[in-house]
Amino acid sequence: MASTAVPEAPFAVVGGTGTHGAQFPGELHPAVRVLEDRLVFETPYGESPPFTLFEMDGRRTLHVRLHGWRKGVPRGVASRQVFSVLQRAGARRILSEAGVGSLSRLLDPGDLVVPDDFVDVTTQRAGEGVAGDHLLIMRDAVCADERAALLGAAQRLAPGRRLFRRAVYVVTEGPRFETPAEVRFLQTLGDIVGQSFSPEVWLARDIGACYAGIYVIVNYGEGVVQKWSHDVLTSIFHDDAGLMGRIILSAIASLDEAGDCRCRELRRPTLLG
């Protein structure tokens, strides 16, 4: 039965395909203590997806799998359900992860990327935020503190893995992949392509939270370098799931709830009256 009482949790993980093959968070860090599981909440956008509440080194964290996406719920609605819950939880630090496609001949399957900007070309996820009318300045779209935490964790836990410190994430509608012609167009916009970064990144700003993500390249976009292999994609999802989860948990352990970033200064009162 869905509840209206959301537990306090200053930290949150919006999980994606990167950790889907692992038992996140319980089996990936000895300090993790799962407090409650399968928590479902009523929201103004319908019943939320299930959340897990866990604690690690005193950091209470809510985790949702696969961005809250599930059959019968449009992805934009699912995102608003998730962020409505995180707003009520008082989340201030939100991290995410996923598998993405490469738009660049320099990015290969298995590479790790921490984007610093995005372009949203979706057409069916528009709508207002979940926290009221605000002017959301996207000058520094991704939290610098959280990006540094993710980069540091990846360097510690995967020192032999190629890691890219910046990239532009192009967000497409999904769930289908892109055509070769679409990929050629998207190459003029950014470096990696995926389906989850927006509206998450600006909904986080809407509720006064910081947001950043780490992404593993799982395939080349159509026409980039070579045809992608379903077997390689499946292997990366399976083999890297534990690593991606450990990177996320290590990043959380290194972050303070407040921090020195300026993300919350970029959420201002509306100019529309």
C-alpha positions, 0 to 999 in steps of 0.5 A: 500500500502506498504511503504519503509519509516520506522518510528524511533522506538528504542523499539520493541515487537515481539508478539506471542500467549501469547498476541494474545487474548488481544488488545495489546497494546492499552487497557493494559496500560493507558500511551499507545498512538497508533500513526499508525496502519497497517503499511506495508513495502517493504523489500528485503524479500517481503512485511512485515506483518502489524506493529503498532507504539505506544508510552508509556512514550516517548518510541516509539515502533513497534509491530508485531503480531504472529512473522509476521507468516502468510499463504503463507510465510515461517517462516524464511522469515517472521522473516527476513521481521520483522527484516529488518523493525526493523533494519531500525527503529533503534530498540535497545530493542526487547522483545517477548512472546509466549506460549510454551510446558514443557519438564520438570516434574517441569514445569506446565501449567500456569508457567512463564519462562524467558529463558537464552539460547536456542538450535535450531533444526529447519531445514528450517530457515537457511540463512544469517542475514539481516544486512550483514556479521557479526560474531555473538557471542552467548556466552550470548544469551539473554540480561541480562538487558531485562531478569531482566526487564521481571522478575521484571515486572512479579513479580510485576504483577503476585506475586502469579504465579510461575516464573522461572528465567532461562531455555533452550528453544528448538526451533522446526520447527512447526507448528505441535507439537512433537511426544513422541519420539521427546520429549524424545530426546528434554528433553536431550537438554532443558526445554521448547519447542516452535517455535519462539525463533530462528531465532529471538534471533540471528537476533536481535544480527545481527541488533545490538539489544538486545533480551529477551522473557517471555513465559507461559507454555500452555501444557506438551510435549507428554509423560511429566507428562500427556496428555495435554488438548486442553481446558486448552491450549485454556483457558491459551491463553485467560485468560493470554493474558492481563497479558502477555501484561501488563508484556511486557509493564511494562518491556519496561517502566523500560528499557533505550534505551542504558542500561549497557548490553554487547550484542552489543559487541558480534556482530563483523566483519566477519572473512571471509574477 
